[in-house]
Amino acid sequence: MSGAEPLPDDEEFAVVQLQDFGAVVGSDRPALSGRRSDTAQQTLCSDSIGAMGTETDWVYRVFEPHGSEGWRPYGRDSERWRGTITADDSSEGPRYAVALVVADLMTEWTVRGLSRARHVRVLLWREEEGDEADADIIVEVRPDIHDG
């Protein structure tokens, strides 16, 4: 993605800075696919991939800042941004799952006509949801507040 830092292999937390959101979502990026089974509703990401070897269920949840209270589930319908993605059980599996969720968020923001990304955190766990401290990966997406 243009303007985004890649997720480091040796860190569990990354901040993704989207500098030109319009250019990112309007670009010809390769289609992402994966098998996602949501706990609440059918959403935009519902393709499937052929697995080589074993698969793992990666449980995700998206949060937004909530002032001094910390973080709360993202959106009016918080169950919309909570679900499971099944991906190959490899070192790329969790990164792939997070990429699917972020791509889905970016699509949602584009459809809603937002000119920049929202500030959110995507937490990803292997097999079942836990506390933030138990997350396998935390990716924070921040809008670039200095553009324009």
N, CA, C and O atoms as a GROMACS GRO file, in nm:
protein
  592
    1MET      N    1   0.083  -0.117   0.000
    1MET     CA    2   0.000   0.000   0.000
    1MET      C    3   0.088   0.123   0.000
    1MET      O    4   0.190   0.127   0.068
    2SER      N    5   0.050   0.220  -0.072
    2SER     CA    6   0.126   0.344  -0.078
    2SER      C    7   0.117   0.416   0.055
    2SER      O    8   0.007   0.436   0.107
    3GLY      N    9   0.231   0.453   0.110
    3GLY     CA   10   0.232   0.529   0.233
    3GLY      C   11   0.215   0.445   0.359
    3GLY      O   12   0.206   0.501   0.468
    4ALA      N   13   0.211   0.316   0.347
    4ALA     CA   14   0.194   0.231   0.464
    4ALA      C   15   0.324   0.161   0.497
    4ALA      O   16   0.398   0.118   0.408
    5GLU      N   17   0.352   0.150   0.626
    5GLU     CA   18   0.471   0.078   0.669
    5GLU      C   19   0.439  -0.071   0.668
    5GLU      O   20   0.331  -0.110   0.710
    6PRO      N   21   0.531  -0.155   0.620
    6PRO     CA   22   0.506  -0.299   0.623
    6PRO      C   23   0.508  -0.350   0.766
    6PRO      O   24   0.575  -0.292   0.852
    7LEU      N   25   0.436  -0.456   0.791
    7LEU     CA   26   0.431  -0.516   0.923
    7LEU      C   27   0.561  -0.591   0.948
    7LEU      O   28   0.588  -0.688   0.877
    8PRO      N   29   0.641  -0.551   1.046
    8PRO     CA   30   0.768  -0.618   1.071
    8PRO      C   31   0.746  -0.762   1.118
    8PRO      O   32   0.650  -0.791   1.189
    9ASP      N   33   0.838  -0.851   1.076
    9ASP     CA   34   0.828  -0.991   1.115
    9ASP      C   35   0.847  -1.010   1.265
    9ASP      O   36   0.784  -1.098   1.324
   10ASP      N   37   0.934  -0.931   1.327
   10ASP     CA   38   0.971  -0.955   1.465
   10ASP      C   39   0.894  -0.870   1.565
   10ASP      O   40   0.928  -0.870   1.684
   11GLU      N   41   0.794  -0.797   1.522
   11GLU     CA   42   0.716  -0.715   1.614
   11GLU      C   43   0.570  -0.755   1.606
   11GLU      O   44   0.522  -0.797   1.501
   12GLU      N   45   0.500  -0.740   1.718
   12GLU     CA   46   0.358  -0.775   1.722
   12GLU      C   47   0.270  -0.653   1.703
   12GLU      O   48   0.148  -0.667   1.697
   13PHE      N   49   0.328  -0.534   1.695
   13PHE     CA   50   0.248  -0.413   1.686
   13PHE      C   51   0.305  -0.326   1.576
   13PHE      O   52   0.426  -0.306   1.567
   14ALA      N   53   0.220  -0.275   1.493
   14ALA     CA   54   0.264  -0.187   1.386
   14ALA      C   55   0.166  -0.072   1.372
   14ALA      O   56   0.046  -0.090   1.393
   15VAL      N   57   0.216   0.043   1.337
   15VAL     CA   58   0.132   0.158   1.308
   15VAL      C   59   0.137   0.180   1.158
   15VAL      O   60   0.244   0.193   1.099
   16VAL      N   61   0.020   0.183   1.098
   16VAL     CA   62   0.010   0.204   0.954
   16VAL      C   63  -0.036   0.348   0.934
   16VAL      O   64  -0.145   0.385   0.977
   17GLN      N   65   0.046   0.427   0.870
   17GLN     CA   66   0.015   0.567   0.844
   17GLN      C   67  -0.031   0.580   0.700
   17GLN      O   68   0.048   0.561   0.607
   18LEU      N   69  -0.158   0.612   0.679
   18LEU     CA   70  -0.210   0.627   0.544
   18LEU      C   71  -0.203   0.774   0.506
   18LEU      O   72  -0.279   0.856   0.557
   19GLN      N   73  -0.110   0.808   0.416
   19GLN     CA   74  -0.086   0.946   0.382
   19GLN      C   75  -0.177   0.996   0.271
   19GLN      O   76  -0.221   1.111   0.274
   20ASP      N   77  -0.207   0.914   0.174
   20ASP     CA   78  -0.291   0.956   0.064
   20ASP      C   79  -0.398   0.851   0.045
   20ASP      O   80  -0.391   0.768  -0.045
   21PHE      N   81  -0.498   0.856   0.132
   21PHE     CA   82  -0.600   0.752   0.134
   21PHE      C   83  -0.670   0.738  -0.001
   21PHE      O   84  -0.694   0.626  -0.046
   22GLY      N   85  -0.703   0.848  -0.065
   22GLY     CA   86  -0.771   0.842  -0.194
   22GLY      C   87  -0.689   0.769  -0.298
   22GLY      O   88  -0.744   0.692  -0.376
   23ALA      N   89  -0.559   0.791  -0.300
   23ALA     CA   90  -0.473   0.723  -0.396
   23ALA      C   91  -0.461   0.575  -0.364
   23ALA      O   92  -0.452   0.492  -0.455
   24VAL      N   93  -0.462   0.541  -0.236
   24VAL     CA   94  -0.449   0.401  -0.197
   24VAL      C   95  -0.571   0.322  -0.241
   24VAL      O   96  -0.558   0.217  -0.304
   25VAL      N   97  -0.690   0.372  -0.208
   25VAL     CA   98  -0.810   0.296  -0.240
   25VAL      C   99  -0.845   0.303  -0.387
   25VAL      O  100  -0.917   0.216  -0.437
   26GLY      N  101  -0.795   0.403  -0.458
   26GLY     CA  102  -0.823   0.414  -0.600
   26GLY      C  103  -0.722   0.342  -0.687
   26GLY      O  104  -0.739   0.336  -0.808
   27SER      N  105  -0.617   0.290  -0.626
   27SER     CA  106  -0.511   0.227  -0.705
   27SER      C  107  -0.551   0.089  -0.753
   27SER      O  108  -0.646   0.029  -0.702
   28ASP      N  109  -0.478   0.039  -0.851
   28ASP     CA  110  -0.501  -0.096  -0.901
   28ASP      C  111  -0.420  -0.193  -0.817
   28ASP      O  112  -0.315  -0.241  -0.861
   29ARG      N  113  -0.467  -0.221  -0.699
   29ARG     CA  114  -0.397  -0.316  -0.614
   29ARG      C  115  -0.451  -0.455  -0.642
   29ARG      O  116  -0.567  -0.469  -0.682
   30PRO      N  117  -0.370  -0.558  -0.622
   30PRO     CA  118  -0.418  -0.693  -0.648
   30PRO      C  119  -0.534  -0.728  -0.555
   30PRO      O  120  -0.538  -0.684  -0.440
   31ALA      N  121  -0.625  -0.805  -0.605
   31ALA     CA  122  -0.740  -0.846  -0.525
   31ALA      C  123  -0.693  -0.937  -0.412
   31ALA      O  124  -0.612  -1.027  -0.433
   32LEU      N  125  -0.745  -0.913  -0.294
   32LEU     CA  126  -0.715  -0.998  -0.180
   32LEU      C  127  -0.825  -1.103  -0.170
   32LEU      O  128  -0.941  -1.076  -0.200
   33SER      N  129  -0.788  -1.219  -0.128
   33SER     CA  130  -0.890  -1.321  -0.109
   33SER      C  131  -0.859  -1.401   0.016
   33SER      O  132  -0.744  -1.405   0.061
   34GLY      N  133  -0.957  -1.462   0.069
   34GLY     CA  134  -0.943  -1.545   0.187
   34GLY      C  135  -1.080  -1.593   0.226
   34GLY      O  136  -1.180  -1.541   0.176
   35ARG      N  137  -1.088  -1.690   0.311
   35ARG     CA  138  -1.218  -1.739   0.353
   35ARG      C  139  -1.247  -1.679   0.489
   35ARG      O  140  -1.175  -1.704   0.585
   36ARG      N  141  -1.351  -1.601   0.496
   36ARG     CA  142  -1.384  -1.531   0.619
   36ARG      C  143  -1.523  -1.571   0.662
   36ARG      O  144  -1.618  -1.561   0.584
   37SER      N  145  -1.537  -1.615   0.783
   37SER     CA  146  -1.669  -1.648   0.836
   37SER      C  147  -1.697  -1.551   0.951
   37SER      O  148  -1.634  -1.560   1.056
   38ASP      N  149  -1.789  -1.461   0.930
   38ASP     CA  150  -1.819  -1.360   1.030
   38ASP      C  151  -1.915  -1.414   1.134
   38ASP      O  152  -1.997  -1.502   1.105
   39THR      N  153  -1.904  -1.362   1.255
   39THR     CA  154  -1.993  -1.407   1.361
   39THR      C  155  -2.128  -1.338   1.355
   39THR      O  156  -2.224  -1.387   1.416
   40ALA      N  157  -2.139  -1.228   1.283
   40ALA     CA  158  -2.265  -1.155   1.282
   40ALA      C  159  -2.328  -1.149   1.143
   40ALA      O  160  -2.438  -1.199   1.123
   41GLN      N  161  -2.258  -1.089   1.047
   41GLN     CA  162  -2.318  -1.062   0.917
   41GLN      C  163  -2.222  -1.098   0.806
   41GLN      O  164  -2.101  -1.108   0.828
   42GLN      N  165  -2.277  -1.118   0.688
   42GLN     CA  166  -2.194  -1.135   0.569
   42GLN      C  167  -2.135  -0.999   0.534
   42GLN      O  168  -2.208  -0.899   0.536
   43THR      N  169  -2.007  -0.993   0.503
   43THR     CA  170  -1.945  -0.867   0.467
   43THR      C  171  -1.875  -0.879   0.334
   43THR      O  172  -1.888  -0.980   0.265
   44LEU      N  173  -1.801  -0.776   0.297
   44LEU     CA  174  -1.743  -0.766   0.165
   44LEU      C  175  -1.640  -0.874   0.132
   44LEU      O  176  -1.626  -0.909   0.014
   45CYS      N  177  -1.571  -0.927   0.228
   45CYS     CA  178  -1.461  -1.018   0.201
   45CYS      C  179  -1.506  -1.162   0.223
   45CYS      O  180  -1.517  -1.207   0.337
   46SER      N  181  -1.532  -1.235   0.114
   46SER     CA  182  -1.584  -1.370   0.132
   46SER      C  183  -1.532  -1.468   0.028
   46SER      O  184  -1.600  -1.567  -0.001
   47ASP      N  185  -1.416  -1.445  -0.029
   47ASP     CA  186  -1.358  -1.537  -0.125
   47ASP      C  187  -1.290  -1.652  -0.052
   47ASP      O  188  -1.290  -1.656   0.071
   48SER      N  189  -1.231  -1.744  -0.126
   48SER     CA  190  -1.157  -1.851  -0.061
   48SER      C  191  -1.025  -1.874  -0.132
   48SER      O  192  -1.010  -1.844  -0.250
   49ILE      N  193  -0.931  -1.929  -0.057
   49ILE     CA  194  -0.800  -1.960  -0.113
   49ILE      C  195  -0.777  -2.109  -0.102
   49ILE      O  196  -0.833  -2.176  -0.015
   50GLY      N  197  -0.695  -2.161  -0.190
   50GLY     CA  198  -0.656  -2.301  -0.180
   50GLY      C  199  -0.545  -2.315  -0.079
   50GLY      O  200  -0.443  -2.246  -0.088
   51ALA      N  201  -0.562  -2.401   0.017
   51ALA     CA  202  -0.464  -2.414   0.124
   51ALA      C  203  -0.359  -2.518   0.088
   51ALA      O  204  -0.388  -2.620   0.026
   52MET      N  205  -0.237  -2.490   0.128
   52MET     CA  206  -0.129  -2.586   0.116
   52MET      C  207  -0.091  -2.622   0.258
   52MET      O  208  -0.035  -2.540   0.331
   53GLY      N  209  -0.119  -2.743   0.298
   53GLY     CA  210  -0.089  -2.782   0.435
   53GLY      C  211  -0.208  -2.756   0.525
   53GLY      O  212  -0.322  -2.780   0.487
   54THR      N  213  -0.181  -2.707   0.644
   54THR     CA  214  -0.287  -2.686   0.741
   54THR      C  215  -0.336  -2.542   0.738
   54THR      O  216  -0.269  -2.453   0.687
   55GLU      N  217  -0.454  -2.523   0.794
   55GLU     CA  218  -0.514  -2.390   0.802
   55GLU      C  219  -0.535  -2.353   0.948
   55GLU      O  220  -0.545  -2.440   1.035
   56THR      N  221  -0.543  -2.224   0.974
   56THR     CA  222  -0.567  -2.172   1.107
   56THR      C  223  -0.679  -2.070   1.100
   56THR      O  224  -0.688  -1.995   1.003
   57ASP      N  225  -0.764  -2.068   1.202
   57ASP     CA  226  -0.864  -1.964   1.213
   57ASP      C  227  -0.802  -1.847   1.288
   57ASP      O  228  -0.753  -1.862   1.400
   58TRP      N  229  -0.805  -1.730   1.226
   58TRP     CA  230  -0.756  -1.608   1.287
   58TRP      C  231  -0.876  -1.523   1.324
   58TRP      O  232  -0.951  -1.479   1.236
   59VAL      N  233  -0.896  -1.501   1.452
   59VAL     CA  234  -1.009  -1.423   1.502
   59VAL      C  235  -0.965  -1.278   1.510
   59VAL      O  236  -0.858  -1.247   1.563
   60TYR      N  237  -1.049  -1.188   1.457
   60TYR     CA  238  -1.012  -1.046   1.458
   60TYR      C  239  -1.124  -0.964   1.520
   60TYR      O  240  -1.239  -1.006   1.527
   61ARG      N  241  -1.086  -0.846   1.565
   61ARG     CA  242  -1.182  -0.746   1.613
   61ARG      C  243  -1.120  -0.610   1.590
   61ARG      O  244  -1.000  -0.591   1.608
   62VAL      N  245  -1.204  -0.513   1.550
   62VAL     CA  246  -1.158  -0.378   1.521
   62VAL      C  247  -1.207  -0.285   1.632
   62VAL      O  248  -1.323  -0.292   1.673
   63PHE      N  249  -1.117  -0.199   1.678
   63PHE     CA  250  -1.148  -0.104   1.785
   63PHE      C  251  -1.118   0.038   1.739
   63PHE      O  252  -1.037   0.059   1.648
   64GLU      N  253  -1.185   0.137   1.803
   64GLU     CA  254  -1.160   0.278   1.776
   64GLU      C  255  -1.129   0.348   1.908
   64GLU      O  256  -1.171   0.302   2.014
   65PRO      N  257  -1.055   0.462   1.902
   65PRO     CA  258  -1.023   0.534   2.026
   65PRO      C  259  -1.150   0.588   2.091
   65PRO      O  260  -1.246   0.626   2.023
   66HIS      N  261  -1.150   0.589   2.223
   66HIS     CA  262  -1.266   0.640   2.298
   66HIS      C  263  -1.219   0.728   2.413
   66HIS      O  264  -1.251   0.702   2.530
   67GLY      N  265  -1.143   0.832   2.379
   67GLY     CA  266  -1.097   0.929   2.478
   67GLY      C  267  -1.018   0.866   2.591
   67GLY      O  268  -0.937   0.776   2.570
   68SER      N  269  -1.043   0.914   2.711
   68SER     CA  270  -0.968   0.866   2.827
   68SER      C  271  -1.005   0.723   2.866
   68SER      O  272  -0.935   0.661   2.946
   69GLU      N  273  -1.113   0.671   2.810
   69GLU     CA  274  -1.155   0.534   2.840
   69GLU      C  275  -1.076   0.430   2.762
   69GLU      O  276  -1.090   0.311   2.786
   70GLY      N  277  -0.992   0.476   2.669
   70GLY     CA  278  -0.912   0.381   2.591
   70GLY      C  279  -0.974   0.349   2.457
   70GLY      O  280  -0.994   0.439   2.375
   71TRP      N  281  -1.003   0.223   2.434
   71TRP     CA  282  -1.054   0.176   2.305
   71TRP      C  283  -1.188   0.106   2.323
   71TRP      O  284  -1.212   0.041   2.425
   72ARG      N  285  -1.276   0.122   2.223
   72ARG     CA  286  -1.404   0.053   2.223
   72ARG      C  287  -1.423  -0.015   2.088
   72ARG      O  288  -1.355   0.020   1.991
   73PRO      N  289  -1.514  -0.112   2.079
   73PRO     CA  290  -1.539  -0.176   1.950
   73PRO      C  291  -1.577  -0.072   1.844
   73PRO      O  292  -1.652   0.022   1.873
   74TYR      N  293  -1.527  -0.089   1.723
   74TYR     CA  294  -1.543   0.008   1.615
   74TYR      C  295  -1.684   0.004   1.556
   74TYR      O  296  -1.743  -0.102   1.536
   75GLY      N  297  -1.736   0.124   1.529
   75GLY     CA  298  -1.858   0.140   1.452
   75GLY      C  299  -1.987   0.128   1.531
   75GLY      O  300  -1.989   0.088   1.647
   76ARG      N  301  -2.095   0.167   1.463
   76ARG     CA  302  -2.227   0.159   1.525
   76ARG      C  303  -2.268   0.014   1.550
   76ARG      O  304  -2.329  -0.018   1.652
   77ASP      N  305  -2.233  -0.072   1.454
   77ASP     CA  306  -2.261  -0.215   1.468
   77ASP      C  307  -2.127  -0.285   1.489
   77ASP      O  308  -2.063  -0.329   1.394
   78SER      N  309  -2.086  -0.296   1.614
   78SER     CA  310  -1.953  -0.348   1.644
   78SER      C  311  -1.936  -0.494   1.602
   78SER      O  312  -1.823  -0.538   1.578
   79GLU      N  313  -2.044  -0.569   1.591
   79GLU     CA  314  -2.033  -0.708   1.547
   79GLU      C  315  -1.995  -0.718   1.400
   79GLU      O  316  -1.946  -0.822   1.356
   80ARG      N  317  -2.016  -0.612   1.325
   80ARG     CA  318  -1.977  -0.609   1.183
   80ARG      C  319  -1.826  -0.622   1.167
   80ARG      O  320  -1.779  -0.675   1.067
   81TRP      N  321  -1.750  -0.575   1.266
   81TRP     CA  322  -1.604  -0.575   1.259
   81TRP      C  323  -1.543  -0.672   1.359
   81TRP      O  324  -1.445  -0.643   1.427
   82ARG      N  325  -1.605  -0.788   1.365
   82ARG     CA  326  -1.559  -0.897   1.452
   82ARG      C  327  -1.586  -1.026   1.377
   82ARG      O  328  -1.698  -1.049   1.331
   83GLY      N  329  -1.485  -1.111   1.364
   83GLY     CA  330  -1.507  -1.233   1.289
   83GLY      C  331  -1.386  -1.323   1.286
   83GLY      O  332  -1.294  -1.310   1.367
   84THR      N  333  -1.388  -1.416   1.191
   84THR     CA  334  -1.283  -1.516   1.177
   84THR      C  335  -1.242  -1.526   1.032
   84THR      O  336  -1.327  -1.528   0.943
   85ILE      N  337  -1.113  -1.534   1.008
   85ILE     CA  338  -1.058  -1.556   0.875
   85ILE      C  339  -0.977  -1.684   0.880
   85ILE      O  340  -0.891  -1.701   0.967
   86THR      N  341  -1.004  -1.775   0.789
   86THR     CA  342  -0.927  -1.899   0.781
   86THR      C  343  -0.820  -1.882   0.675
   86THR      O  344  -0.850  -1.850   0.560
   87ALA      N  345  -0.695  -1.902   0.715
   87ALA     CA  346  -0.582  -1.885   0.623
   87ALA      C  347  -0.480  -1.996   0.649
   87ALA      O  348  -0.486  -2.066   0.750
   88ASP      N  349  -0.387  -2.009   0.555
   88ASP     CA  350  -0.280  -2.108   0.572
   88ASP      C  351  -0.209  -2.086   0.705
   88ASP      O  352  -0.189  -1.973   0.748
   89ASP      N  353  -0.173  -2.196   0.767
   89ASP     CA  354  -0.098  -2.189   0.893
   89ASP      C  355   0.050  -2.175   0.860
   89ASP      O  356   0.126  -2.272   0.864
   90SER      N  357   0.089  -2.054   0.828
   90SER     CA  358   0.227  -2.023   0.793
   90SER      C  359   0.262  -1.889   0.855
   90SER      O  360   0.178  -1.825   0.918
   91SER      N  361   0.385  -1.846   0.836
   91SER     CA  362   0.425  -1.716   0.890
   91SER      C  363   0.350  -1.603   0.822
   91SER      O  364   0.338  -1.494   0.880
   92GLU      N  365   0.300  -1.625   0.700
   92GLU     CA  366   0.225  -1.522   0.629
   92GLU      C  367   0.078  -1.519   0.668
   92GLU      O  368   0.010  -1.420   0.640
   93GLY      N  369   0.028  -1.623   0.732
   93GLY     CA  370  -0.114  -1.633   0.766
   93GLY      C  371  -0.170  -1.514   0.842
   93GLY      O  372  -0.269  -1.456   0.798
   94PRO      N  373  -0.109  -1.476   0.956
   94PRO     CA  374  -0.164  -1.363   1.031
   94PRO      C  375  -0.152  -1.230   0.956
   94PRO      O  376  -0.242  -1.147   0.964
   95ARG      N  377  -0.044  -1.211   0.884
   95ARG     CA  378  -0.028  -1.087   0.807
   95ARG      C  379  -0.132  -1.080   0.697
   95ARG      O  380  -0.186  -0.973   0.668
   96TYR      N  381  -0.159  -1.192   0.635
   96TYR     CA  382  -0.259  -1.201   0.531
   96TYR      C  383  -0.398  -1.169   0.587
   96TYR      O  384  -0.474  -1.093   0.527
   97ALA      N  385  -0.431  -1.227   0.703
   97ALA     CA  386  -0.560  -1.204   0.765
   97ALA      C  387  -0.579  -1.056   0.800
   97ALA      O  388  -0.686  -1.000   0.775
   98VAL      N  389  -0.477  -0.994   0.857
   98VAL     CA  390  -0.486  -0.851   0.890
   98VAL      C  391  -0.503  -0.768   0.763
   98VAL      O  392  -0.579  -0.671   0.762
   99ALA      N  393  -0.432  -0.804   0.657
   99ALA     CA  394  -0.445  -0.731   0.530
   99ALA      C  395  -0.588  -0.737   0.478
   99ALA      O  396  -0.638  -0.639   0.424
  100LEU      N  397  -0.654  -0.851   0.493
  100LEU     CA  398  -0.794  -0.863   0.450
  100LEU      C  399  -0.885  -0.768   0.528
  100LEU      O  400  -0.970  -0.702   0.470
  101VAL      N  401  -0.865  -0.762   0.658
  101VAL     CA  402  -0.949  -0.676   0.742
  101VAL      C  403  -0.924  -0.529   0.707
  101VAL      O  404  -1.020  -0.453   0.692
  102VAL      N  405  -0.798  -0.489   0.694
  102VAL     CA  406  -0.766  -0.350   0.660
  102VAL      C  407  -0.821  -0.314   0.522
  102VAL      O  408  -0.874  -0.204   0.503
  103ALA      N  409  -0.810  -0.404   0.426
  103ALA     CA  410  -0.866  -0.379   0.292
  103ALA      C  411  -1.017  -0.362   0.299
  103ALA      O  412  -1.073  -0.277   0.230
  104ASP      N  413  -1.083  -0.442   0.382
  104ASP     CA  414  -1.228  -0.431   0.399
  104ASP      C  415  -1.264  -0.297   0.463
  104ASP      O  416  -1.361  -0.233   0.423
  105LEU      N  417  -1.186  -0.255   0.563
  105LEU     CA  418  -1.208  -0.124   0.625
  105LEU      C  419  -1.194  -0.012   0.522
  105LEU      O  420  -1.276   0.079   0.516
  106MET      N  421  -1.088  -0.019   0.441
  106MET     CA  422  -1.064   0.084   0.341
  106MET      C  423  -1.179   0.090   0.240
  106MET      O  424  -1.218   0.198   0.196
  107THR      N  425  -1.232  -0.026   0.203
  107THR     CA  426  -1.346  -0.029   0.112
  107THR      C  427  -1.466   0.038   0.177
  107THR      O  428  -1.536   0.116   0.113
  108GLU      N  429  -1.491   0.007   0.302
  108GLU     CA  430  -1.602   0.068   0.375
  108GLU      C  431  -1.588   0.220   0.379
  108GLU      O  432  -1.685   0.292   0.355
  109TRP      N  433  -1.469   0.268   0.409
  109TRP     CA  434  -1.448   0.413   0.417
  109TRP      C  435  -1.468   0.479   0.281
  109TRP      O  436  -1.522   0.589   0.273
  110THR      N  437  -1.426   0.413   0.175
  110THR     CA  438  -1.444   0.466   0.040
  110THR      C  439  -1.592   0.473   0.005
  110THR      O  440  -1.639   0.574  -0.047
  111VAL      N  441  -1.665   0.366   0.034
  111VAL     CA  442  -1.809   0.362   0.005
  111VAL      C  443  -1.881   0.472   0.081
  111VAL      O  444  -1.976   0.532   0.030
  112ARG      N  445  -1.837   0.499   0.203
  112ARG     CA  446  -1.899   0.605   0.284
  112ARG      C  447  -1.853   0.745   0.243
  112ARG      O  448  -1.901   0.844   0.298
  113GLY      N  449  -1.761   0.754   0.148
  113GLY     CA  450  -1.716   0.883   0.098
  113GLY      C  451  -1.617   0.955   0.186
  113GLY      O  452  -1.602   1.076   0.177
  114LEU      N  453  -1.547   0.882   0.272
  114LEU     CA  454  -1.448   0.945   0.359
  114LEU      C  455  -1.321   0.972   0.280
  114LEU      O  456  -1.278   0.890   0.199
  115SER      N  457  -1.262   1.087   0.302
  115SER     CA  458  -1.141   1.124   0.227
  115SER      C  459  -1.013   1.070   0.290
  115SER      O  460  -0.907   1.077   0.228
  116ARG      N  461  -1.022   1.018   0.410
  116ARG     CA  462  -0.903   0.962   0.476
  116ARG      C  463  -0.944   0.847   0.567
  116ARG      O  464  -1.062   0.827   0.598
  117ALA      N  465  -0.844   0.772   0.607
  117ALA     CA  466  -0.867   0.657   0.694
  117ALA      C  467  -0.915   0.703   0.831
  117ALA      O  468  -0.889   0.816   0.872
  118ARG      N  469  -0.983   0.616   0.900
  118ARG     CA  470  -1.021   0.640   1.038
  118ARG      C  471  -0.912   0.582   1.128
  118ARG      O  472  -0.836   0.496   1.086
  119HIS      N  473  -0.905   0.630   1.251
  119HIS     CA  474  -0.808   0.578   1.347
  119HIS      C  475  -0.869   0.454   1.411
  119HIS      O  476  -0.968   0.462   1.483
  120VAL      N  477  -0.809   0.339   1.383
  120VAL     CA  478  -0.859   0.212   1.436
  120VAL      C  479  -0.742   0.121   1.473
  120VAL      O  480  -0.629   0.143   1.430
  121ARG      N  481  -0.772   0.021   1.551
  121ARG     CA  482  -0.679  -0.088   1.580
  121ARG      C  483  -0.745  -0.219   1.540
  121ARG      O  484  -0.863  -0.242   1.569
  122VAL      N  485  -0.668  -0.302   1.474
  122VAL     CA  486  -0.714  -0.436   1.438
  122VAL      C  487  -0.635  -0.534   1.524
  122VAL      O  488  -0.513  -0.539   1.517
  123LEU      N  489  -0.705  -0.611   1.606
  123LEU     CA  490  -0.642  -0.713   1.689
  123LEU      C  491  -0.671  -0.849   1.629
  123LEU      O  492  -0.783  -0.876   1.583
  124LEU      N  493  -0.571  -0.935   1.630
  124LEU     CA  494  -0.582  -1.067   1.568
  124LEU      C  495  -0.531  -1.173   1.665
  124LEU      O  496  -0.421  -1.161   1.719
  125TRP      N  497  -0.612  -1.276   1.686
  125TRP     CA  498  -0.575  -1.386   1.773
  125TRP      C  499  -0.583  -1.518   1.697
  125TRP      O  500  -0.663  -1.531   1.604
  126ARG      N  501  -0.502  -1.613   1.735
  126ARG     CA  502  -0.511  -1.749   1.678
  126ARG      C  503  -0.625  -1.823   1.748
  126ARG      O  504  -0.628  -1.833   1.871
  127GLU      N  505  -0.718  -1.873   1.670
  127GLU     CA  506  -0.827  -1.960   1.714
  127GLU      C  507  -0.940  -1.893   1.792
  127GLU      O  508  -1.056  -1.913   1.758
  128GLU      N  509  -0.911  -1.813   1.896
  128GLU     CA  510  -1.020  -1.751   1.972
  128GLU      C  511  -0.978  -1.616   2.028
  128GLU      O  512  -0.861  -1.591   2.056
  129GLU      N  513  -1.079  -1.527   2.043
  129GLU     CA  514  -1.055  -1.392   2.091
  129GLU      C  515  -1.012  -1.394   2.237
  129GLU      O  516  -1.061  -1.474   2.317
  130GLY      N  517  -0.920  -1.305   2.270
  130GLY     CA  518  -0.874  -1.292   2.407
  130GLY      C  519  -0.859  -1.145   2.442
  130GLY      O  520  -0.924  -1.059   2.383
  131ASP      N  521  -0.774  -1.118   2.539
  131ASP     CA  522  -0.744  -0.980   2.577
  131ASP      C  523  -0.643  -0.920   2.480
  131ASP      O  524  -0.582  -0.991   2.401
  132GLU      N  525  -0.627  -0.788   2.488
  132GLU     CA  526  -0.529  -0.720   2.403
  132GLU      C  527  -0.389  -0.778   2.423
  132GLU      O  528  -0.314  -0.794   2.327
  133ALA      N  529  -0.355  -0.809   2.547
  133ALA     CA  530  -0.222  -0.864   2.576
  133ALA      C  531  -0.200  -1.001   2.512
  133ALA      O  532  -0.086  -1.041   2.490
  134ASP      N  533  -0.308  -1.071   2.482
  134ASP     CA  534  -0.299  -1.204   2.421
  134ASP      C  535  -0.298  -1.201   2.269
  134ASP      O  536  -0.281  -1.305   2.205
  135ALA      N  537  -0.317  -1.084   2.209
  135ALA     CA  538  -0.326  -1.074   2.063
  135ALA      C  539  -0.195  -1.115   1.997
  135ALA      O  540  -0.087  -1.081   2.045
  136ASP      N  541  -0.206  -1.189   1.888
  136ASP     CA  542  -0.088  -1.228   1.811
  136ASP      C  543  -0.035  -1.111   1.731
  136ASP      O  544   0.086  -1.096   1.713
  137ILE      N  545  -0.126  -1.027   1.683
  137ILE     CA  546  -0.087  -0.907   1.608
  137ILE      C  547  -0.184  -0.794   1.644
  137ILE      O  548  -0.304  -0.817   1.660
  138ILE      N  549  -0.129  -0.674   1.657
  138ILE     CA  550  -0.210  -0.552   1.669
  138ILE      C  551  -0.160  -0.457   1.562
  138ILE      O  552  -0.041  -0.422   1.559
  139VAL      N  553  -0.250  -0.414   1.475
  139VAL     CA  554  -0.215  -0.316   1.372
  139VAL      C  555  -0.300  -0.193   1.397
  139VAL      O  556  -0.422  -0.201   1.407
  140GLU      N  557  -0.235  -0.078   1.408
  140GLU     CA  558  -0.305   0.047   1.428
  140GLU      C  559  -0.300   0.127   1.299
  140GLU      O  560  -0.192   0.152   1.245
  141VAL      N  561  -0.416   0.167   1.251
  141VAL     CA  562  -0.426   0.249   1.130
  141VAL      C  563  -0.459   0.390   1.176
  141VAL      O  564  -0.557   0.413   1.247
  142ARG      N  565  -0.376   0.485   1.134
  142ARG     CA  566  -0.397   0.625   1.171
  142ARG      C  567  -0.408   0.709   1.045
  142ARG      O  568  -0.333   0.688   0.949
  143PRO      N  569  -0.500   0.805   1.043
  143PRO     CA  570  -0.504   0.896   0.929
  143PRO      C  571  -0.385   0.990   0.934
  143PRO      O  572  -0.333   1.019   1.042
  144ASP      N  573  -0.344   1.037   0.820
  144ASP     CA  574  -0.237   1.137   0.815
  144ASP      C  575  -0.302   1.272   0.837
  144ASP      O  576  -0.366   1.325   0.746
  145ILE      N  577  -0.287   1.328   0.956
  145ILE     CA  578  -0.354   1.454   0.989
  145ILE      C  579  -0.281   1.576   0.934
  145ILE      O  580  -0.329   1.688   0.947
  146HIS      N  581  -0.165   1.554   0.874
  146HIS     CA  582  -0.087   1.665   0.822
  146HIS      C  583  -0.099   1.683   0.672
  146HIS      O  584  -0.034   1.771   0.616
  147ASP      N  585  -0.180   1.601   0.605
  147ASP     CA  586  -0.190   1.615   0.460
  147ASP      C  587  -0.283   1.729   0.425
  147ASP      O  588  -0.366   1.773   0.504
  148GLY      N  589  -0.265   1.775   0.307
  148GLY     CA  590  -0.355   1.865   0.253
  148GLY      C  591  -0.348   2.005   0.256
  148GLY      O  592  -0.436   2.072   0.203
   0.00000   0.00000   0.00000
